[in-house]
Amino acid sequence: MRASVLWAALSFYCALAMAQTMRDPTRPPPGLGGMQASAVQAPASGPVLQSVILSPSRHAAIISGRLVERGAYYGDALLVEVAQDRVVLRTGAGTQVLKLYPGTEKRRPGEVRDAP
């Protein structure tokens, strides 16, 4: 009896020693590791367009957490235009365009992007 228990324990420990760790199925492939320093963007220093609200009766935007209607002021800037992907603010110094997705640009299908 004692020999069979020892044999079973030895077999168990041998199986543990030979076992391989399982790969995490949710882990990205090796080539896609963590984000690189160049991919991290610095936080914006000015106003940030977070959302636009377009309806037949209302044109508004959420700028840096504040709801601003078209024709209303955000600080000293007047909200003059609200589009699907951008808004235009006008100040005494000129105009400022805030884009909803600042890192993207619209292209035609099949158009090749210029290399950086």
Biopython code that builds the backbone (N, CA, C, O; Angstrom):
import numpy as np
from Bio.PDB.StructureBuilder import StructureBuilder

atoms = [
    (1, "MET", "N", (0.828, -1.189, 0.000)),
    (1, "MET", "CA", (0.000, 0.000, 0.000)),
    (1, "MET", "C", (0.869, 1.246, 0.000)),
    (1, "MET", "O", (0.646, 2.197, -0.750)),
    (2, "ARG", "N", (1.880, 1.201, 0.882)),
    (2, "ARG", "CA", (2.756, 2.362, 0.997)),
    (2, "ARG", "C", (3.534, 2.577, -0.308)),
    (2, "ARG", "O", (3.737, 3.717, -0.727)),
    (3, "ALA", "N", (3.957, 1.518, -0.933)),
    (3, "ALA", "CA", (4.698, 1.615, -2.189)),
    (3, "ALA", "C", (3.814, 2.185, -3.295)),
    (3, "ALA", "O", (4.281, 2.975, -4.116)),
    (4, "SER", "N", (2.550, 1.791, -3.322)),
    (4, "SER", "CA", (1.650, 2.306, -4.361)),
    (4, "SER", "C", (1.373, 3.796, -4.172)),
    (4, "SER", "O", (1.234, 4.526, -5.154)),
    (5, "VAL", "N", (1.291, 4.254, -2.921)),
    (5, "VAL", "CA", (1.090, 5.685, -2.657)),
    (5, "VAL", "C", (2.324, 6.461, -3.097)),
    (5, "VAL", "O", (2.210, 7.520, -3.715)),
    (6, "LEU", "N", (3.508, 5.933, -2.777)),
    (6, "LEU", "CA", (4.749, 6.589, -3.199)),
    (6, "LEU", "C", (4.856, 6.632, -4.723)),
    (6, "LEU", "O", (5.259, 7.642, -5.299)),
    (7, "TRP", "N", (4.492, 5.526, -5.362)),
    (7, "TRP", "CA", (4.530, 5.460, -6.823)),
    (7, "TRP", "C", (3.562, 6.468, -7.438)),
    (7, "TRP", "O", (3.914, 7.131, -8.414)),
    (8, "ALA", "N", (2.378, 6.598, -6.903)),
    (8, "ALA", "CA", (1.396, 7.559, -7.408)),
    (8, "ALA", "C", (1.889, 8.989, -7.202)),
    (8, "ALA", "O", (1.741, 9.829, -8.090)),
    (9, "ALA", "N", (2.474, 9.270, -6.036)),
    (9, "ALA", "CA", (2.995, 10.611, -5.758)),
    (9, "ALA", "C", (4.148, 10.943, -6.697)),
    (9, "ALA", "O", (4.234, 12.060, -7.205)),
    (10, "LEU", "N", (5.038, 9.974, -6.928)),
    (10, "LEU", "CA", (6.163, 10.187, -7.828)),
    (10, "LEU", "C", (5.673, 10.446, -9.252)),
    (10, "LEU", "O", (6.196, 11.324, -9.938)),
    (11, "SER", "N", (4.686, 9.697, -9.693)),
    (11, "SER", "CA", (4.115, 9.896, -11.028)),
    (11, "SER", "C", (3.488, 11.284, -11.150)),
    (11, "SER", "O", (3.627, 11.949, -12.176)),
    (12, "PHE", "N", (2.806, 11.706, -10.109)),
    (12, "PHE", "CA", (2.163, 13.025, -10.099)),
    (12, "PHE", "C", (3.209, 14.128, -10.214)),
    (12, "PHE", "O", (3.046, 15.056, -11.007)),
    (13, "TYR", "N", (4.279, 14.034, -9.430)),
    (13, "TYR", "CA", (5.317, 15.065, -9.456)),
    (13, "TYR", "C", (6.066, 15.079, -10.789)),
    (13, "TYR", "O", (6.461, 16.145, -11.259)),
    (14, "CYS", "N", (6.264, 13.922, -11.397)),
    (14, "CYS", "CA", (6.904, 13.869, -12.717)),
    (14, "CYS", "C", (6.024, 14.542, -13.769)),
    (14, "CYS", "O", (6.517, 15.260, -14.639)),
    (15, "ALA", "N", (4.730, 14.302, -13.678)),
    (15, "ALA", "CA", (3.806, 14.931, -14.619)),
    (15, "ALA", "C", (3.818, 16.449, -14.447)),
    (15, "ALA", "O", (3.759, 17.185, -15.431)),
    (16, "LEU", "N", (3.895, 16.920, -13.197)),
    (16, "LEU", "CA", (3.971, 18.362, -12.956)),
    (16, "LEU", "C", (5.247, 18.958, -13.531)),
    (16, "LEU", "O", (5.226, 20.051, -14.097)),
    (17, "ALA", "N", (6.351, 18.246, -13.389)),
    (17, "ALA", "CA", (7.630, 18.751, -13.876)),
    (17, "ALA", "C", (7.643, 18.857, -15.396)),
    (17, "ALA", "O", (8.295, 19.746, -15.943)),
    (18, "MET", "N", (6.944, 17.976, -16.078)),
    (18, "MET", "CA", (6.935, 17.976, -17.535)),
    (18, "MET", "C", (5.823, 18.839, -18.128)),
    (18, "MET", "O", (5.799, 19.065, -19.338)),
    (19, "ALA", "N", (4.927, 19.310, -17.315)),
    (19, "ALA", "CA", (3.798, 20.091, -17.821)),
    (19, "ALA", "C", (4.278, 21.428, -18.377)),
    (19, "ALA", "O", (5.201, 22.042, -17.842)),
    (20, "GLN", "N", (3.645, 21.864, -19.448)),
    (20, "GLN", "CA", (3.962, 23.163, -20.037)),
    (20, "GLN", "C", (2.905, 24.165, -19.602)),
    (20, "GLN", "O", (1.745, 23.820, -19.379)),
    (21, "THR", "N", (3.331, 25.398, -19.490)),
    (21, "THR", "CA", (2.348, 26.423, -19.144)),
    (21, "THR", "C", (1.456, 26.669, -20.350)),
    (21, "THR", "O", (1.914, 26.621, -21.492)),
    (22, "MET", "N", (0.199, 26.929, -20.095)),
    (22, "MET", "CA", (-0.743, 27.183, -21.181)),
    (22, "MET", "C", (-0.631, 28.637, -21.624)),
    (22, "MET", "O", (-0.445, 29.530, -20.797)),
    (23, "ARG", "N", (-0.744, 28.870, -22.913)),
    (23, "ARG", "CA", (-0.697, 30.211, -23.466)),
    (23, "ARG", "C", (-2.035, 30.893, -23.216)),
    (23, "ARG", "O", (-3.094, 30.294, -23.398)),
    (24, "ASP", "N", (-1.973, 32.144, -22.799)),
    (24, "ASP", "CA", (-3.179, 32.922, -22.551)),
    (24, "ASP", "C", (-3.824, 33.273, -23.890)),
    (24, "ASP", "O", (-3.200, 33.974, -24.686)),
    (25, "PRO", "N", (-5.056, 32.813, -24.177)),
    (25, "PRO", "CA", (-5.671, 33.079, -25.481)),
    (25, "PRO", "C", (-6.032, 34.552, -25.694)),
    (25, "PRO", "O", (-6.263, 34.965, -26.830)),
    (26, "THR", "N", (-6.083, 35.345, -24.633)),
    (26, "THR", "CA", (-6.425, 36.761, -24.792)),
    (26, "THR", "C", (-5.194, 37.649, -24.943)),
    (26, "THR", "O", (-5.322, 38.855, -25.153)),
    (27, "ARG", "N", (-4.026, 37.070, -24.840)),
    (27, "ARG", "CA", (-2.785, 37.845, -24.951)),
    (27, "ARG", "C", (-2.495, 38.132, -26.424)),
    (27, "ARG", "O", (-2.675, 37.251, -27.265)),
    (28, "PRO", "N", (-2.042, 39.364, -26.756)),
    (28, "PRO", "CA", (-1.760, 39.677, -28.161)),
    (28, "PRO", "C", (-0.566, 38.883, -28.678)),
    (28, "PRO", "O", (0.263, 38.425, -27.891)),
    (29, "PRO", "N", (-0.473, 38.717, -29.994)),
    (29, "PRO", "CA", (0.665, 37.997, -30.567)),
    (29, "PRO", "C", (1.983, 38.675, -30.199)),
    (29, "PRO", "O", (1.991, 39.863, -29.877)),
    (30, "PRO", "N", (3.086, 37.947, -30.239)),
    (30, "PRO", "CA", (4.374, 38.507, -29.818)),
    (30, "PRO", "C", (4.765, 39.792, -30.539)),
    (30, "PRO", "O", (5.370, 40.667, -29.919)),
    (31, "GLY", "N", (4.450, 39.940, -31.804)),
    (31, "GLY", "CA", (4.825, 41.135, -32.550)),
    (31, "GLY", "C", (4.035, 42.369, -32.177)),
    (31, "GLY", "O", (4.439, 43.484, -32.508)),
    (32, "LEU", "N", (2.922, 42.194, -31.498)),
    (32, "LEU", "CA", (2.067, 43.327, -31.161)),
    (32, "LEU", "C", (2.186, 43.738, -29.716)),
    (32, "LEU", "O", (1.280, 44.406, -29.217)),
    (33, "GLY", "N", (3.218, 43.394, -29.026)),
    (33, "GLY", "CA", (3.440, 43.688, -27.610)),
    (33, "GLY", "C", (2.752, 44.944, -27.106)),
    (33, "GLY", "O", (1.693, 45.315, -27.612)),
    (34, "GLY", "N", (3.330, 45.594, -26.132)),
    (34, "GLY", "CA", (2.760, 46.804, -25.556)),
    (34, "GLY", "C", (2.872, 47.976, -26.508)),
    (34, "GLY", "O", (3.521, 47.887, -27.550)),
    (35, "MET", "N", (2.236, 49.070, -26.144)),
    (35, "MET", "CA", (2.284, 50.267, -26.967)),
    (35, "MET", "C", (3.689, 50.850, -26.940)),
    (35, "MET", "O", (4.361, 50.826, -25.908)),
    (36, "GLN", "N", (4.123, 51.369, -28.070)),
    (36, "GLN", "CA", (5.422, 52.006, -28.142)),
    (36, "GLN", "C", (5.289, 53.456, -27.724)),
    (36, "GLN", "O", (4.194, 54.019, -27.748)),
    (37, "ALA", "N", (6.395, 54.055, -27.344)),
    (37, "ALA", "CA", (6.378, 55.441, -26.877)),
    (37, "ALA", "C", (5.879, 56.388, -27.958)),
    (37, "ALA", "O", (5.255, 57.400, -27.639)),
    (38, "SER", "N", (6.138, 56.086, -29.234)),
    (38, "SER", "CA", (5.702, 56.977, -30.306)),
    (38, "SER", "C", (4.191, 56.940, -30.495)),
    (38, "SER", "O", (3.613, 57.885, -31.032)),
    (39, "ALA", "N", (3.540, 55.857, -30.059)),
    (39, "ALA", "CA", (2.098, 55.740, -30.230)),
    (39, "ALA", "C", (1.322, 56.484, -29.152)),
    (39, "ALA", "O", (0.128, 56.733, -29.317)),
    (40, "VAL", "N", (1.973, 56.839, -28.063)),
    (40, "VAL", "CA", (1.304, 57.530, -26.973)),
    (40, "VAL", "C", (1.281, 59.016, -27.274)),
    (40, "VAL", "O", (2.320, 59.620, -27.539)),
    (41, "GLN", "N", (0.089, 59.607, -27.234)),
    (41, "GLN", "CA", (-0.040, 61.027, -27.521)),
    (41, "GLN", "C", (-0.074, 61.808, -26.225)),
    (41, "GLN", "O", (-0.598, 61.345, -25.212)),
    (42, "ALA", "N", (0.486, 62.986, -26.276)),
    (42, "ALA", "CA", (0.444, 63.872, -25.117)),
    (42, "ALA", "C", (-0.966, 64.426, -24.977)),
    (42, "ALA", "O", (-1.650, 64.608, -25.985)),
    (43, "PRO", "N", (-1.419, 64.696, -23.767)),
    (43, "PRO", "CA", (-2.747, 65.256, -23.596)),
    (43, "PRO", "C", (-2.849, 66.620, -24.274)),
    (43, "PRO", "O", (-1.885, 67.385, -24.305)),
    (44, "ALA", "N", (-4.020, 66.909, -24.810)),
    (44, "ALA", "CA", (-4.235, 68.171, -25.512)),
    (44, "ALA", "C", (-4.178, 69.332, -24.531)),
    (44, "ALA", "O", (-4.640, 69.226, -23.395)),
    (45, "SER", "N", (-3.603, 70.444, -24.988)),
    (45, "SER", "CA", (-3.452, 71.589, -24.094)),
    (45, "SER", "C", (-4.647, 72.538, -24.179)),
    (45, "SER", "O", (-4.904, 73.286, -23.235)),
    (46, "GLY", "N", (-5.376, 72.521, -25.285)),
    (46, "GLY", "CA", (-6.508, 73.419, -25.454)),
    (46, "GLY", "C", (-7.826, 72.689, -25.313)),
    (46, "GLY", "O", (-7.882, 71.598, -24.745)),
    (47, "PRO", "N", (-8.895, 73.294, -25.834)),
    (47, "PRO", "CA", (-10.206, 72.640, -25.769)),
    (47, "PRO", "C", (-10.229, 71.361, -26.600)),
    (47, "PRO", "O", (-9.586, 71.274, -27.646)),
    (48, "VAL", "N", (-10.978, 70.371, -26.122)),
    (48, "VAL", "CA", (-11.070, 69.071, -26.786)),
    (48, "VAL", "C", (-12.528, 68.806, -27.145)),
    (48, "VAL", "O", (-13.408, 68.859, -26.286)),
    (49, "LEU", "N", (-12.775, 68.519, -28.422)),
    (49, "LEU", "CA", (-14.121, 68.163, -28.867)),
    (49, "LEU", "C", (-14.372, 66.710, -28.507)),
    (49, "LEU", "O", (-13.651, 65.821, -28.960)),
    (50, "GLN", "N", (-15.402, 66.462, -27.687)),
    (50, "GLN", "CA", (-15.697, 65.108, -27.239)),
    (50, "GLN", "C", (-16.904, 64.504, -27.940)),
    (50, "GLN", "O", (-16.975, 63.287, -28.108)),
    (51, "SER", "N", (-17.863, 65.344, -28.357)),
    (51, "SER", "CA", (-19.060, 64.828, -29.002)),
    (51, "SER", "C", (-19.765, 65.955, -29.732)),
    (51, "SER", "O", (-19.609, 67.126, -29.387)),
    (52, "VAL", "N", (-20.544, 65.593, -30.746)),
    (52, "VAL", "CA", (-21.399, 66.569, -31.421)),
    (52, "VAL", "C", (-22.835, 66.079, -31.351)),
    (52, "VAL", "O", (-23.100, 64.877, -31.351)),
    (53, "ILE", "N", (-23.752, 67.029, -31.292)),
    (53, "ILE", "CA", (-25.181, 66.719, -31.242)),
    (53, "ILE", "C", (-25.824, 67.438, -32.418)),
    (53, "ILE", "O", (-25.865, 68.668, -32.457)),
    (54, "LEU", "N", (-26.325, 66.663, -33.378)),
    (54, "LEU", "CA", (-26.958, 67.228, -34.562)),
    (54, "LEU", "C", (-28.370, 66.683, -34.680)),
    (54, "LEU", "O", (-28.575, 65.470, -34.740)),
    (55, "SER", "N", (-29.334, 67.576, -34.713)),
    (55, "SER", "CA", (-30.727, 67.197, -34.926)),
    (55, "SER", "C", (-31.385, 68.354, -35.668)),
    (55, "SER", "O", (-30.789, 69.425, -35.781)),
    (56, "PRO", "N", (-32.603, 68.161, -36.177)),
    (56, "PRO", "CA", (-33.264, 69.263, -36.882)),
    (56, "PRO", "C", (-33.442, 70.511, -36.012)),
    (56, "PRO", "O", (-33.463, 71.629, -36.527)),
    (57, "SER", "N", (-33.569, 70.326, -34.717)),
    (57, "SER", "CA", (-33.819, 71.475, -33.848)),
    (57, "SER", "C", (-32.614, 71.888, -33.007)),
    (57, "SER", "O", (-32.684, 72.875, -32.275)),
    (58, "ARG", "N", (-31.517, 71.150, -33.101)),
    (58, "ARG", "CA", (-30.406, 71.438, -32.192)),
    (58, "ARG", "C", (-29.059, 71.121, -32.835)),
    (58, "ARG", "O", (-28.868, 70.058, -33.425)),
    (59, "HIS", "N", (-28.135, 72.064, -32.708)),
    (59, "HIS", "CA", (-26.747, 71.869, -33.111)),
    (59, "HIS", "C", (-25.899, 72.263, -31.911)),
    (59, "HIS", "O", (-25.867, 73.428, -31.516)),
    (60, "ALA", "N", (-25.218, 71.287, -31.339)),
    (60, "ALA", "CA", (-24.438, 71.555, -30.136)),
    (60, "ALA", "C", (-23.213, 70.650, -30.128)),
    (60, "ALA", "O", (-23.093, 69.727, -30.934)),
    (61, "ALA", "N", (-22.318, 70.935, -29.207)),
    (61, "ALA", "CA", (-21.105, 70.135, -29.061)),
    (61, "ALA", "C", (-20.740, 70.046, -27.592)),
    (61, "ALA", "O", (-21.047, 70.939, -26.802)),
    (62, "ILE", "N", (-20.084, 68.961, -27.245)),
    (62, "ILE", "CA", (-19.521, 68.841, -25.905)),
    (62, "ILE", "C", (-18.027, 69.091, -26.060)),
    (62, "ILE", "O", (-17.302, 68.301, -26.664)),
    (63, "ILE", "N", (-17.589, 70.211, -25.498)),
    (63, "ILE", "CA", (-16.198, 70.634, -25.603)),
    (63, "ILE", "C", (-15.599, 70.613, -24.205)),
    (63, "ILE", "O", (-16.033, 71.350, -23.319)),
    (64, "SER", "N", (-14.609, 69.772, -24.018)),
    (64, "SER", "CA", (-13.932, 69.618, -22.721)),
    (64, "SER", "C", (-14.930, 69.436, -21.582)),
    (64, "SER", "O", (-14.768, 70.007, -20.503)),
    (65, "GLY", "N", (-15.967, 68.631, -21.836)),
    (65, "GLY", "CA", (-16.935, 68.306, -20.792)),
    (65, "GLY", "C", (-18.078, 69.291, -20.646)),
    (65, "GLY", "O", (-18.946, 69.087, -19.798)),
    (66, "ARG", "N", (-18.112, 70.357, -21.442)),
    (66, "ARG", "CA", (-19.178, 71.364, -21.359)),
    (66, "ARG", "C", (-20.055, 71.327, -22.592)),
    (66, "ARG", "O", (-19.541, 71.281, -23.710)),
    (67, "LEU", "N", (-21.375, 71.345, -22.415)),
    (67, "LEU", "CA", (-22.313, 71.405, -23.527)),
    (67, "LEU", "C", (-22.384, 72.837, -24.027)),
    (67, "LEU", "O", (-22.678, 73.756, -23.262)),
    (68, "VAL", "N", (-22.112, 73.027, -25.324)),
    (68, "VAL", "CA", (-22.123, 74.359, -25.929)),
    (68, "VAL", "C", (-23.033, 74.316, -27.148)),
    (68, "VAL", "O", (-22.800, 73.532, -28.068)),
    (69, "GLU", "N", (-24.065, 75.150, -27.163)),
    (69, "GLU", "CA", (-24.987, 75.248, -28.301)),
    (69, "GLU", "C", (-24.361, 76.123, -29.385)),
    (69, "GLU", "O", (-23.523, 76.975, -29.092)),
    (70, "ARG", "N", (-24.775, 75.907, -30.655)),
    (70, "ARG", "CA", (-24.295, 76.779, -31.730)),
    (70, "ARG", "C", (-24.779, 78.195, -31.448)),
    (70, "ARG", "O", (-25.952, 78.410, -31.141)),
    (71, "GLY", "N", (-23.873, 79.157, -31.554)),
    (71, "GLY", "CA", (-24.197, 80.549, -31.253)),
    (71, "GLY", "C", (-23.872, 80.942, -29.824)),
    (71, "GLY", "O", (-23.975, 82.115, -29.468)),
    (72, "ALA", "N", (-23.480, 79.974, -28.995)),
    (72, "ALA", "CA", (-23.120, 80.259, -27.603)),
    (72, "ALA", "C", (-21.594, 80.337, -27.490)),
    (72, "ALA", "O", (-20.863, 79.953, -28.403)),
    (73, "TYR", "N", (-21.148, 80.838, -26.359)),
    (73, "TYR", "CA", (-19.715, 81.013, -26.131)),
    (73, "TYR", "C", (-19.141, 79.870, -25.304)),
    (73, "TYR", "O", (-19.769, 79.367, -24.372)),
    (74, "TYR", "N", (-17.929, 79.479, -25.676)),
    (74, "TYR", "CA", (-17.109, 78.584, -24.868)),
    (74, "TYR", "C", (-15.905, 79.429, -24.463)),
    (74, "TYR", "O", (-14.985, 79.635, -25.255)),
    (75, "GLY", "N", (-15.919, 79.905, -23.244)),
    (75, "GLY", "CA", (-14.900, 80.868, -22.826)),
    (75, "GLY", "C", (-15.097, 82.154, -23.611)),
    (75, "GLY", "O", (-16.178, 82.742, -23.572)),
    (76, "ASP", "N", (-14.067, 82.599, -24.323)),
    (76, "ASP", "CA", (-14.202, 83.794, -25.156)),
    (76, "ASP", "C", (-14.380, 83.448, -26.627)),
    (76, "ASP", "O", (-14.304, 84.334, -27.479)),
    (77, "ALA", "N", (-14.615, 82.177, -26.943)),
    (77, "ALA", "CA", (-14.788, 81.729, -28.322)),
    (77, "ALA", "C", (-16.261, 81.432, -28.603)),
    (77, "ALA", "O", (-16.951, 80.805, -27.799)),
    (78, "LEU", "N", (-16.720, 81.897, -29.765)),
    (78, "LEU", "CA", (-18.099, 81.684, -30.198)),
    (78, "LEU", "C", (-18.164, 80.422, -31.052)),
    (78, "LEU", "O", (-17.375, 80.265, -31.983)),
    (79, "LEU", "N", (-19.093, 79.523, -30.744)),
    (79, "LEU", "CA", (-19.286, 78.311, -31.544)),
    (79, "LEU", "C", (-20.112, 78.692, -32.764)),
    (79, "LEU", "O", (-21.305, 78.969, -32.644)),
    (80, "VAL", "N", (-19.477, 78.708, -33.952)),
    (80, "VAL", "CA", (-20.155, 79.186, -35.158)),
    (80, "VAL", "C", (-20.592, 78.073, -36.093)),
    (80, "VAL", "O", (-21.500, 78.280, -36.898)),
    (81, "GLU", "N", (-19.974, 76.894, -36.015)),
    (81, "GLU", "CA", (-20.334, 75.808, -36.926)),
    (81, "GLU", "C", (-20.212, 74.472, -36.208)),
    (81, "GLU", "O", (-19.261, 74.236, -35.464)),
    (82, "VAL", "N", (-21.201, 73.594, -36.445)),
    (82, "VAL", "CA", (-21.174, 72.239, -35.894)),
    (82, "VAL", "C", (-21.391, 71.275, -37.053)),
    (82, "VAL", "O", (-22.423, 71.326, -37.722)),
    (83, "ALA", "N", (-20.427, 70.404, -37.290)),
    (83, "ALA", "CA", (-20.529, 69.389, -38.335)),
    (83, "ALA", "C", (-20.416, 68.014, -37.679)),
    (83, "ALA", "O", (-20.225, 67.910, -36.467)),
    (84, "GLN", "N", (-20.538, 66.960, -38.491)),
    (84, "GLN", "CA", (-20.502, 65.599, -37.945)),
    (84, "GLN", "C", (-19.181, 65.268, -37.267)),
    (84, "GLN", "O", (-19.158, 64.535, -36.278)),
    (85, "ASP", "N", (-18.083, 65.800, -37.789)),
    (85, "ASP", "CA", (-16.770, 65.420, -37.268)),
    (85, "ASP", "C", (-15.932, 66.586, -36.767)),
    (85, "ASP", "O", (-14.771, 66.395, -36.405)),
    (86, "ARG", "N", (-16.498, 67.798, -36.737)),
    (86, "ARG", "CA", (-15.726, 68.952, -36.294)),
    (86, "ARG", "C", (-16.635, 70.098, -35.902)),
    (86, "ARG", "O", (-17.818, 70.123, -36.240)),
    (87, "VAL", "N", (-16.056, 71.050, -35.177)),
    (87, "VAL", "CA", (-16.742, 72.306, -34.861)),
    (87, "VAL", "C", (-15.764, 73.447, -35.118)),
    (87, "VAL", "O", (-14.549, 73.255, -35.139)),
    (88, "VAL", "N", (-16.326, 74.640, -35.312)),
    (88, "VAL", "CA", (-15.499, 75.818, -35.543)),
    (88, "VAL", "C", (-15.797, 76.830, -34.451)),
    (88, "VAL", "O", (-16.947, 77.206, -34.226)),
    (89, "LEU", "N", (-14.734, 77.266, -33.773)),
    (89, "LEU", "CA", (-14.828, 78.299, -32.748)),
    (89, "LEU", "C", (-14.197, 79.571, -33.301)),
    (89, "LEU", "O", (-13.137, 79.518, -33.925)),
    (90, "ARG", "N", (-14.848, 80.726, -33.073)),
    (90, "ARG", "CA", (-14.307, 81.996, -33.540)),
    (90, "ARG", "C", (-13.995, 82.884, -32.350)),
    (90, "ARG", "O", (-14.826, 83.076, -31.462)),
    (91, "THR", "N", (-12.780, 83.424, -32.348)),
    (91, "THR", "CA", (-12.369, 84.388, -31.330)),
    (91, "THR", "C", (-11.938, 85.663, -32.041)),
    (91, "THR", "O", (-11.945, 85.727, -33.270)),
    (92, "GLY", "N", (-11.563, 86.676, -31.266)),
    (92, "GLY", "CA", (-11.065, 87.909, -31.860)),
    (92, "GLY", "C", (-9.774, 87.685, -32.626)),
    (92, "GLY", "O", (-9.458, 88.442, -33.544)),
    (93, "ALA", "N", (-9.024, 86.655, -32.259)),
    (93, "ALA", "CA", (-7.744, 86.363, -32.906)),
    (93, "ALA", "C", (-7.894, 85.522, -34.167)),
    (93, "ALA", "O", (-6.935, 85.409, -34.932)),
    (94, "GLY", "N", (-9.043, 84.937, -34.410)),
    (94, "GLY", "CA", (-9.245, 84.094, -35.588)),
    (94, "GLY", "C", (-10.168, 82.932, -35.280)),
    (94, "GLY", "O", (-10.942, 82.970, -34.324)),
    (95, "THR", "N", (-10.076, 81.897, -36.106)),
    (95, "THR", "CA", (-10.933, 80.725, -35.917)),
    (95, "THR", "C", (-10.085, 79.524, -35.512)),
    (95, "THR", "O", (-8.894, 79.443, -35.813)),
    (96, "GLN", "N", (-10.737, 78.604, -34.825)),
    (96, "GLN", "CA", (-10.094, 77.364, -34.395)),
    (96, "GLN", "C", (-11.028, 76.216, -34.738)),
    (96, "GLN", "O", (-12.204, 76.234, -34.374)),
    (97, "VAL", "N", (-10.506, 75.221, -35.435)),
    (97, "VAL", "CA", (-11.280, 74.039, -35.806)),
    (97, "VAL", "C", (-10.916, 72.918, -34.841)),
    (97, "VAL", "O", (-9.746, 72.560, -34.703)),
    (98, "LEU", "N", (-11.924, 72.368, -34.178)),
    (98, "LEU", "CA", (-11.731, 71.218, -33.292)),
    (98, "LEU", "C", (-12.291, 69.998, -34.000)),
    (98, "LEU", "O", (-13.456, 69.985, -34.399)),
    (99, "LYS", "N", (-11.467, 68.976, -34.156)),
    (99, "LYS", "CA", (-11.908, 67.753, -34.824)),
    (99, "LYS", "C", (-12.275, 66.704, -33.789)),
    (99, "LYS", "O", (-11.652, 66.606, -32.732)),
    (100, "LEU", "N", (-13.298, 65.921, -34.111)),
    (100, "LEU", "CA", (-13.736, 64.854, -33.216)),
    (100, "LEU", "C", (-12.688, 63.746, -33.156)),
    (100, "LEU", "O", (-12.446, 63.173, -32.094)),
    (101, "TYR", "N", (-12.072, 63.446, -34.289)),
    (101, "TYR", "CA", (-11.009, 62.436, -34.370)),
    (101, "TYR", "C", (-9.778, 63.111, -34.969)),
    (101, "TYR", "O", (-9.550, 63.003, -36.174)),
    (102, "PRO", "N", (-8.982, 63.803, -34.159)),
    (102, "PRO", "CA", (-7.893, 64.615, -34.706)),
    (102, "PRO", "C", (-6.789, 63.835, -35.411)),
    (102, "PRO", "O", (-6.100, 64.406, -36.257)),
    (103, "GLY", "N", (-6.593, 62.576, -35.103)),
    (103, "GLY", "CA", (-5.508, 61.813, -35.716)),
    (103, "GLY", "C", (-5.883, 61.132, -37.015)),
    (103, "GLY", "O", (-5.081, 60.365, -37.548)),
    (104, "THR", "N", (-7.074, 61.383, -37.548)),
    (104, "THR", "CA", (-7.510, 60.694, -38.757)),
    (104, "THR", "C", (-7.740, 61.685, -39.881)),
    (104, "THR", "O", (-7.996, 62.866, -39.648)),
    (105, "GLU", "N", (-7.646, 61.185, -41.100)),
    (105, "GLU", "CA", (-7.958, 61.999, -42.260)),
    (105, "GLU", "C", (-8.771, 61.159, -43.238)),
    (105, "GLU", "O", (-8.572, 59.950, -43.347)),
    (106, "LYS", "N", (-9.676, 61.801, -43.937)),
    (106, "LYS", "CA", (-10.552, 61.097, -44.863)),
    (106, "LYS", "C", (-9.832, 60.911, -46.199)),
    (106, "LYS", "O", (-9.225, 61.842, -46.728)),
    (107, "ARG", "N", (-9.912, 59.675, -46.739)),
    (107, "ARG", "CA", (-9.300, 59.364, -48.024)),
    (107, "ARG", "C", (-10.297, 58.608, -48.875)),
    (107, "ARG", "O", (-11.261, 58.034, -48.369)),
    (108, "ARG", "N", (-10.053, 58.614, -50.172)),
    (108, "ARG", "CA", (-10.873, 57.829, -51.081)),
    (108, "ARG", "C", (-10.418, 56.375, -51.029)),
    (108, "ARG", "O", (-9.253, 56.110, -50.730)),
    (109, "PRO", "N", (-11.312, 55.424, -51.315)),
    (109, "PRO", "CA", (-10.909, 54.013, -51.313)),
    (109, "PRO", "C", (-9.775, 53.774, -52.310)),
    (109, "PRO", "O", (-9.821, 54.259, -53.441)),
    (110, "GLY", "N", (-8.774, 53.035, -51.891)),
    (110, "GLY", "CA", (-7.640, 52.718, -52.749)),
    (110, "GLY", "C", (-6.553, 53.771, -52.755)),
    (110, "GLY", "O", (-5.481, 53.542, -53.316)),
    (111, "GLU", "N", (-6.801, 54.920, -52.145)),
    (111, "GLU", "CA", (-5.797, 55.985, -52.105)),
    (111, "GLU", "C", (-4.703, 55.601, -51.111)),
    (111, "GLU", "O", (-4.988, 55.174, -49.993)),
    (112, "VAL", "N", (-3.459, 55.758, -51.531)),
    (112, "VAL", "CA", (-2.327, 55.380, -50.697)),
    (112, "VAL", "C", (-1.886, 56.577, -49.878)),
    (112, "VAL", "O", (-1.769, 57.691, -50.388)),
    (113, "ARG", "N", (-1.643, 56.329, -48.600)),
    (113, "ARG", "CA", (-1.189, 57.390, -47.698)),
    (113, "ARG", "C", (0.296, 57.649, -47.915)),
    (113, "ARG", "O", (1.062, 56.711, -48.136)),
    (114, "ASP", "N", (0.707, 58.908, -47.854)),
    (114, "ASP", "CA", (2.120, 59.257, -47.981)),
    (114, "ASP", "C", (2.888, 58.703, -46.801)),
    (114, "ASP", "O", (2.388, 58.686, -45.676)),
    (115, "ALA", "N", (4.097, 58.250, -47.057)),
    (115, "ALA", "CA", (4.944, 57.716, -45.983)),
    (115, "ALA", "C", (5.409, 58.852, -45.085)),
    (115, "ALA", "O", (5.700, 59.943, -45.575)),
    (116, "PRO", "N", (5.486, 58.613, -43.764)),
    (116, "PRO", "CA", (5.924, 59.679, -42.849)),
    (116, "PRO", "C", (7.394, 59.983, -42.981)),
    (116, "PRO", "O", (7.910, 60.853, -42.280)),
]
sb = StructureBuilder()
sb.init_structure("model")
sb.init_model(0)
sb.init_chain("A")
sb.init_seg("    ")
for serial, (resi, resn, name, xyz) in enumerate(atoms, 1):
    if name == "N":
        sb.init_residue(resn, " ", resi, " ")
    sb.init_atom(name, np.array(xyz, "f"), 0.0, 1.0, " ", f" {name:<3s}", serial, name[0])
structure = sb.get_structure()
